[in-house]
């Protein structure tokens, strides 16, 4: 009697299922230490300190400098979209995932350190935004290899928890880094040369501190997590030929696992909105709500505590109810919090006889934004890691970066457009607030595109062709 094989018997293995079925705590800690160190670039440089410095009056004013920064980040996104999947593919095939993680991390640290030479004058704005934009490019390349390592340090049973732990470590690292920046540079506890505000020396030294912080905490993963074995697939291809292989594999993924592609597209949209929350959050706090730099840092510290709690709790929920449910809940929470900030603005209000200041609005609902960003990011990473074909995590996370960056112009462009449209219609200095509307539109679009996408447990692992 003939019978067809069960689907499970012919189902191709995922990278996660083919890996270790036991988690080594040392490797998880070493892997998560990179997230801890990366907070120096994410929290200090691109969110709460250096971009706030770049968009200050010293560089031409909040509105104009914010628009220039948004344009530079949009160009960086285009470069990432073109290059990320091929760099991931080649690190998979060449067995050099760890090597390229180290190289790209070093590039980010170098570019960060060079921000020391961005003096507080309008003519240095272009240099500053260029270094930040290039740093974002190499940071994404490093992130492709780092995210691909998730399958090497987790199991199918705890991948959500491990991913959430990594994000949580990133936020906690941000707290420690920001506290040190506050105590050493912004509001120094003792008198030393780094406390000098002449030519913004204290803020420029923050860039040197951030570069060293990232390097130190990136080292453990480069020693603890082993390099991949070299594979035959794509190992001998030239750089341009790799794009041909990439196109064939995308077609194969769409044919054998279309919901993998659907998730890549949906996550591309909402992750751009998530990135904008971080990129422009500190800028809005300072420009719209009148926070001084030290107040921005205090908010960042509390925000990172809340975000770490959200990421860790989201990781536990991920393993129990699935990543899609966590992402949807997080996006809804983000839309409610962000829309409330937009509607209430920086003005004072009275609710039930109680005065409500604009700064209170940002503190309360800004912290709610922080609570929901982490779970959405962590579960997106865990969702995709569950679907990566064996030996293809780097390439798939490269596509993850590419699809994200292919639309990464959306949030910065809509943020800039909303400011430009509002500028002639509102009092001077009020236009920046309306940039929030552009970010909310992107998050809503991502949620709507995600809704019909199947959970990973109901999605087939793609069958990809060899070179």
C-alpha positions, -999 to 999 in steps of 0.1 A, spaced: 0 0 0 15 33 -11 11 64 10 24 99 7 49 110 33 37 132 61 43 169 56 65 168 87 88 142 70 95 164 40 94 197 57 128 214 54 145 222 87 148 257 100 181 271 112 167 272 147 155 235 146 189 224 132 209 241 160 215 232 196 185 220 216 201 233 248 209 268 257 244 277 271 240 306 296 275 318 289 268 322 252 235 339 258 252 364 281 280 370 257 256 374 228 234 398 248 264 418 259 266 431 223 231 445 227 242 461 260 271 478 243 251 488 212 230 511 235 259 536 233 251 541 197 213 537 199 204 555 231 233 579 235 243 589 199 211 585 178 183 591 203 189 611 235 222 630 234 241 635 202 212 640 177 196 664 202 229 683 201 229 682 163 194 696 161 200 724 186 202 761 178 240 759 174 234 741 141 207 763 127 176 755 147 155 725 156 132 725 125 159 730 98 185 706 115 158 680 121 149 680 84 186 676 74 191 647 98 159 630 85 172 633 49 206 619 58 190 589 75 168 583 45 199 581 22 216 557 47 185 535 45 188 533 7 224 521 10 214 494 36 186 482 14 210 476 -15 238 459 4 224 442 35 211 409 21 242 401 1 265 408 30 244 384 51 244 358 23 281 360 19 288 357 57 266 326 58 283 309 28 319 319 38 314 309 75 323 345 85 293 356 105 314 364 136 342 381 116 318 405 99 300 412 131 334 423 145 344 443 114 311 462 112 311 469 149 345 484 147 334 506 118 305 519 139 328 526 169 352 545 146 325 567 131 311 573 165 345 584 178 349 608 149 319 627 160 342 643 185 352 667 157 317 680 152 319 715 166 288 735 176 286 756 144 262 754 114 290 744 90 296 712 110 260 700 107 267 681 75 297 663 90 277 654 120 247 639 102 270 622 77 288 604 105 255 594 122 241 582 89 272 561 80 272 547 115 236 536 110 247 518 78 274 498 95 253 493 126 226 476 104 253 454 87 265 443 122 229 437 132 223 413 103 250 390 116 241 396 153 204 388 147 214 357 127 233 344 158 200 342 177 195 307 163 229 297 176 223 307 212 186 297 216 162 268 211 127 265 197 113 265 233 131 297 245 138 318 215 113 345 225 128 347 260 164 349 247 155 375 221 136 395 247 165 392 271 189 406 245 166 436 239 163 440 277 201 440 281 202 467 254 179 489 273 196 483 306 229 490 290 214 523 278 205 532 314 240 527 327 256 545 297 232 574 300 238 577 338 276 578 332 271 604 304 250 625 327 274 622 357 306 627 337 297 650 309 263 667 309 259 674 347 293 663 360 296 653 396 332 666 399 354 690 381 375 676 353 385 686 317 357 666 302 331 688 320 341 718 300 313 733 279 336 754 257 330 744 221 307 717 236 337 697 246 316 677 271 291 666 244 318 658 219 336 637 244 303 617 248 311 604 213 345 591 224 329 575 255 302 558 233 328 544 209 348 528 237 317 515 255 305 497 223 339 481 216 343 468 252 309 451 254 310 438 218 341 417 225 325 388 245 303 375 216 334 375 193 350 349 216 321 329 230 299 322 200 317 300 174 321 308 138 299 290 113 312 262 91 318 273 55 292 261 31 293 254 -6 262 275 -13 273 308 -28 309 305 -14 326 310 -47 303 337 -62 315 371 -70 298 401 -53 276 410 -83 267 373 -89 255 371 -54 226 394 -64 215 368 -90 215 341 -63 196 365 -40 168 370 -66 165 333 -72 162 327 -35 136 354 -30 115 338 -57 119 304 -41 109 318 -7 78 334 -22 69 302 -40 74 278 -10 68 301 20 49 332 8 40 343 43 77 347 51 77 374 24 45 389 37 60 392 72 91 408 58 70 434 41 47 441 71 76 443 95 95 466 71 68 492 75 62 490 113 99 487 121 105 519 103 80 535 126 96 520 156 130 533 145 115 568 141 102 567 177 138 562 189 154 585 164 131 615 169 119 609 205 146 629 222 145 656 195 107 661 201 112 661 238 137 690 235 122 709 206 85 706 212 82 701 250 112 722 260 132 696 278 168 706 286 195 680 277 197 668 312 159 664 313 161 644 281 186 621 296 165 617 328 136 607 306 158 583 287 169 566 318 133 560 331 123 552 295 149 525 292 138 509 325 103 507 312 115 495 278 136 467 294 107 455 314 85 455 283 110 436 262 116 409 289 79 404 296 72 404 258 98 377 254 80 355 279 47 361 262 63 354 229 70 318 239 35 314 252 11 332 229 33 337 198 52 366 184 24 379 161 0 385 190 28 403 209 36 425 179 -1 434 173 -7 443 209 25 464 210 16 484 178 -19 492 192 -3 505 224 21 526 204 -6 541 183 -27 551 214 3 566 232 17 585 202 -17 599 191 -23 611 227 10 630 227 1 645 193 -34 656 203 -25 670 237 8 686 226 29 708 249 0 729 262 -16 727 296 -50 711 301 -74 705 330 -88 670 335 -114 665 363 -102 697 380 -66 687 379 -40 707 359 -21 686 334 11 702 320 26 695 286 57 679 302 34 656 321 19 645 288 53 636 274 64 618 306 33 596 309 26 587 273 63 588 263 69 561 288 40 541 274 57 543 240 89 529 256 69 501 271 56 488 237 86 494 214 108 467 229 83 438 226 75 447 190 112 447 181 121 415 200 92 395 187 98 406 151 134 392 154 121 360 171 94 356 144 118 356 116 144 334 133 118 307 136 114 308 97 150 309 86 160 279 65 190 259 77 222 278 71 204 309 58 198 331 88 223 357 77 207 361 43 172 361 57 181 388 83 198 406 55 165 407 37 149 417 70 172 447 70 167 454 33 129 453 34 131 476 64 154 500 48 137 498 14 109 517 31 130 535 57 125 568 39 88 566 50 90 577 86 118 602 82 102 616 50 67 618 66 82 633 97 99 659 76 69 664 53 45 670 82 69 695 97 72 713 64 34 714 59 27 726 94 55 752 95 36 780 77 4 772 95 15 772 132 36 795 154 74 793 151 87 762 170 54 744 169 58 726 136 81 698 149 52 684 170 33 675 138 61 652 128 46 627 152 17 624 128 40 610 101 53 584 125 18 573 136 7 569 100 37 545 94 29 524 125 -8 521 115 1 510 80 24 484 94 -3 470 117 -29 468 89 -4 449 66 5 425 94 -30 415 103 -35 389 75 0 374 80 0 339 95 18 331 128 51 314 123 37 280 135 14 280 105 41 291 80 62 266 60 100 268 61 112 280 26 131 257 3 159 278 -12 180 268 -42 218 263 -41 242 286 -59 
